[in-house]
């Protein structure tokens, strides 16, 4: 049996929630591991479990509630993915792209994507925030592999400015105004779920990356393909420099540090979203 085209799958998902979604949204957010509490600030929220969206995969990763939350956030009509999908859960790149395409179909023109990431740069500390300047896709996958649906996006989208320079400038100014320290760096996306070996971490650092995680790159490719302008923020959760002094990581520590960084990300978004 042939899988449905991207546009057909998208319309089925949209039609299944159109009566509950309300007016078009302006801004979309994807909340990464340990950052789901950012959705608590949404006013008059409509929360739709992923299981109630036609054709939607269900999030299984720790710290991912698996809900689409729609409402007003800092004065803007917003849709938030409270939890994301990952390759390591067994989902395909096309599965991971579906929520991004749905956010665009709901009206969003800008996407803020957040994640939890390990620090390849030894100067970064757990609990800090990195503004994503660019990414390296080490997953070996793309959501655009296979037939292209021209109604969803271009066959060959340009990725040279995947993380919108103007949105990054706005984020820097908002961070400065709010007194929030903000690193800037390159994010390396890997498939997981195993954490990287020390040698892999040193290799990623030598390749030019400043932080590493198991998400984001597939979503951003899909977002650029769909015509969304993207801003990316990483919550630094652990030392991933690959040095001899590095201690073993646990998911509990990662989530705890993501929540610390999440406080800063929430404050940054409160200042940023009205101007985004």
C-alpha positions as CSV (number, residue, x, y, z in Angstrom):
1,X,0.0,0.0,0.0
2,X,1.4,3.4,-1.0
3,X,1.9,5.9,1.8
4,X,-0.2,9.1,1.4
5,X,1.5,12.1,0.0
6,X,2.7,14.7,2.4
7,X,0.0,17.1,1.5
8,X,-2.8,14.5,1.9
9,X,-1.5,13.5,5.3
10,X,-1.2,17.1,6.3
11,X,-4.8,18.0,5.3
12,X,-6.1,14.9,7.2
13,X,-4.3,16.1,10.3
14,X,-5.6,19.6,9.9
15,X,-9.2,18.6,9.2
16,X,-9.3,16.5,12.3
17,X,-8.7,19.5,14.6
18,X,-9.9,22.5,12.5
19,X,-13.0,22.8,14.6
20,X,-11.0,23.1,17.8
21,X,-8.0,25.1,16.6
22,X,-9.8,28.4,16.4
23,X,-8.4,31.4,14.4
24,X,-5.1,31.2,12.6
25,X,-2.0,31.4,14.7
26,X,0.9,33.8,14.2
27,X,3.8,32.0,15.9
28,X,4.6,28.3,16.6
29,X,6.9,26.8,19.2
30,X,8.3,23.3,19.6
31,X,9.2,22.6,23.3
32,X,12.1,20.2,23.9
33,X,13.0,17.9,26.8
34,X,12.3,19.4,30.2
35,X,10.9,22.6,28.6
36,X,7.2,21.6,28.4
37,X,6.3,23.9,31.3
38,X,6.7,26.9,28.9
39,X,3.2,26.0,27.7
40,X,1.8,26.8,31.2
41,X,2.0,30.5,30.3
42,X,-0.6,30.1,27.4
43,X,-3.8,32.0,28.1
44,X,-7.2,30.4,27.3
45,X,-5.4,27.3,26.1
46,X,-6.9,24.6,23.9
47,X,-4.9,21.4,24.5
48,X,-5.2,18.6,21.9
49,X,-3.4,15.3,22.7
50,X,-1.4,14.0,19.7
51,X,-3.4,10.8,19.8
52,X,-6.5,12.9,18.8
53,X,-4.9,14.3,15.6
54,X,-5.4,12.1,12.5
55,X,-2.2,10.3,11.5
56,X,-0.1,11.9,14.3
57,X,2.6,9.8,16.0
58,X,2.5,9.8,19.8
59,X,5.5,11.2,21.8
60,X,7.1,8.6,24.1
61,X,10.3,10.4,25.2
62,X,10.7,11.5,28.9
63,X,9.7,15.1,29.5
64,X,7.4,15.2,26.5
65,X,3.7,15.6,27.3
66,X,2.6,15.0,23.7
67,X,0.0,17.8,23.3
68,X,-0.7,20.6,20.8
69,X,-1.5,23.7,22.9
70,X,-3.2,26.7,21.2
71,X,-3.9,30.1,22.7
72,X,-2.4,33.5,23.4
73,X,1.2,33.7,24.6
74,X,2.6,37.1,25.5
75,X,0.1,38.8,23.3
76,X,0.5,36.6,20.3
77,X,-1.8,33.9,18.9
78,X,0.4,30.8,19.2
79,X,0.5,27.1,18.8
80,X,2.9,25.0,20.9
81,X,4.1,21.4,20.5
82,X,4.4,20.3,24.1
83,X,6.7,17.5,23.3
84,X,8.3,16.4,20.1
85,X,9.1,13.3,18.1
86,X,12.5,11.7,17.6
87,X,14.1,9.3,15.2
88,X,15.2,7.1,18.1
89,X,11.6,6.5,19.0
90,X,11.2,4.7,15.7
91,X,9.4,7.5,13.8
92,X,10.4,8.3,10.3
93,X,11.6,11.8,9.2
94,X,8.2,12.2,7.5
95,X,6.5,11.5,10.8
96,X,8.7,14.2,12.5
97,X,7.9,16.7,9.8
98,X,4.1,16.3,10.1
99,X,3.8,18.5,13.3
100,X,5.9,21.2,11.7
101,X,3.8,21.2,8.6
102,X,0.7,21.3,10.7
103,X,2.0,24.4,12.5
104,X,2.4,26.1,9.2
105,X,-1.0,25.0,8.1
106,X,-2.5,26.5,11.2
107,X,-1.2,29.9,10.0
108,X,2.2,30.2,11.7
109,X,4.9,32.2,9.8
110,X,7.6,31.9,12.4
111,X,8.8,28.9,14.4
112,X,10.7,28.9,17.7
113,X,12.3,25.5,18.2
114,X,13.8,24.6,21.6
115,X,15.9,21.6,22.7
116,X,18.0,20.2,25.4
117,X,21.6,19.9,24.3
118,X,25.0,18.8,25.6
119,X,27.8,21.3,25.6
120,X,30.6,20.4,23.2
121,X,32.1,23.9,23.9
122,X,33.8,23.6,27.3
123,X,33.0,27.2,28.0
124,X,29.2,26.4,28.1
125,X,27.7,25.4,31.5
126,X,24.6,23.4,32.3
127,X,21.6,25.6,32.7
128,X,22.8,28.2,30.2
129,X,21.2,29.0,26.8
130,X,22.6,28.8,23.3
131,X,21.1,30.7,20.4
132,X,21.4,28.3,17.4
133,X,23.3,30.0,14.5
134,X,23.3,26.9,12.2
135,X,23.3,23.2,12.4
136,X,25.1,20.0,11.3
137,X,22.9,17.1,10.4
138,X,24.6,13.9,11.6
139,X,21.4,11.9,11.6
140,X,21.8,10.6,8.1
141,X,18.2,11.4,7.4
142,X,16.0,14.1,5.8
143,X,12.2,14.6,5.8
144,X,12.5,15.6,2.1
145,X,13.7,12.2,0.9
146,X,11.3,10.7,-1.6
147,X,8.6,12.3,-3.8
148,X,8.1,16.0,-3.2
149,X,4.7,17.5,-2.7
150,X,4.9,21.0,-4.3
151,X,1.9,22.1,-2.3
152,X,4.0,21.6,0.8
153,X,7.3,23.1,-0.3
154,X,10.1,23.3,-2.9
155,X,12.0,20.3,-4.1
156,X,15.4,21.9,-3.3
157,X,15.0,24.4,-0.4
158,X,18.0,26.6,0.4
159,X,19.3,25.9,3.9
160,X,22.1,28.5,4.0
161,X,20.0,30.8,6.3
162,X,18.0,28.1,8.0
163,X,18.0,30.0,11.3
164,X,16.7,33.4,10.3
165,X,19.4,36.1,10.8
166,X,16.8,38.8,11.6
167,X,15.1,36.7,14.2
168,X,18.5,35.9,15.8
169,X,19.2,39.7,16.0
170,X,15.9,40.2,17.7
171,X,16.7,37.4,20.2
172,X,20.0,38.9,21.1
173,X,18.5,42.3,21.7
174,X,15.7,40.8,23.8
175,X,18.3,38.8,25.9
176,X,20.4,41.9,26.4
177,X,17.3,43.9,27.5
178,X,16.2,41.2,29.9
179,X,19.7,40.7,31.3
180,X,19.9,37.1,30.1
181,X,23.3,35.6,29.1
182,X,23.0,34.1,25.7
183,X,25.7,32.0,23.9
184,X,25.7,31.6,20.2
185,X,26.7,28.4,18.5
186,X,26.2,25.6,16.0
187,X,24.0,22.6,16.9
188,X,24.9,19.1,15.9
189,X,21.9,16.7,15.5
190,X,22.5,13.0,16.0
191,X,20.0,10.1,15.9
192,X,20.5,8.7,19.5
193,X,19.1,7.3,21.7
194,X,22.5,6.4,23.1
195,X,24.6,9.4,24.3
196,X,27.7,10.0,22.3
197,X,31.0,8.4,23.0
198,X,33.8,10.7,24.1
199,X,35.5,10.2,20.8
200,X,32.3,11.2,18.9
201,X,32.0,14.3,21.1
202,X,35.5,15.3,20.3
203,X,34.9,14.7,16.6
204,X,31.7,16.8,16.6
205,X,33.6,19.6,18.3
206,X,36.3,19.4,15.7
207,X,33.7,19.5,13.0
208,X,32.6,23.0,14.3
209,X,29.7,22.2,16.5
210,X,29.2,23.8,19.9
211,X,26.3,21.7,21.3
212,X,24.8,18.3,20.4
213,X,21.3,16.8,20.7
214,X,18.9,14.2,19.2
215,X,16.3,16.5,17.7
216,X,15.7,19.8,15.8
217,X,17.6,19.2,12.5
218,X,14.7,17.2,10.9
219,X,12.2,19.7,12.1
220,X,14.1,22.7,10.8
221,X,14.6,21.2,7.4
222,X,10.8,20.6,7.2
223,X,10.2,24.1,8.5
224,X,12.4,25.8,5.9
225,X,10.8,23.6,3.2
226,X,7.4,24.8,4.3
227,X,8.4,28.4,4.3
228,X,8.7,29.1,8.0
229,X,11.2,31.5,9.5
230,X,13.1,29.7,12.3
231,X,14.6,30.7,15.6
232,X,16.4,28.0,17.6
233,X,17.3,27.9,21.3
234,X,19.2,25.2,23.1
235,X,19.0,24.6,26.8
236,X,22.5,23.4,27.8
237,X,22.1,20.4,30.0
238,X,25.4,18.6,30.4
239,X,29.1,18.7,29.7
240,X,29.6,16.8,26.4
241,X,33.2,18.0,25.7
242,X,34.5,14.4,25.6
243,X,37.5,15.2,28.0
244,X,38.9,12.7,30.5
245,X,37.3,14.6,33.4
246,X,33.8,14.2,32.0
247,X,31.3,12.4,34.3
248,X,28.7,10.0,33.0
249,X,25.3,11.6,32.2
250,X,21.8,10.6,33.4
251,X,18.5,11.6,32.0
252,X,17.5,12.9,35.4
253,X,20.3,15.4,35.4
254,X,19.6,16.4,31.8
255,X,16.0,17.2,32.6
256,X,16.8,19.0,35.7
257,X,19.3,21.3,33.9
258,X,16.8,21.8,31.1
259,X,14.3,23.1,33.6
260,X,16.9,25.6,34.9
261,X,17.6,26.8,31.4
262,X,13.9,26.8,30.7
263,X,13.4,29.6,33.3
264,X,15.7,31.8,31.2
265,X,14.2,30.7,27.9
266,X,10.7,31.6,29.3
267,X,12.0,35.1,30.4
268,X,13.6,35.6,27.0
269,X,10.4,34.6,25.1
270,X,8.3,36.9,27.3
271,X,10.5,39.8,26.1
272,X,10.9,38.5,22.5
273,X,7.5,37.2,21.3
274,X,5.7,40.6,21.2
275,X,8.4,41.7,18.6
276,X,8.9,38.4,16.8
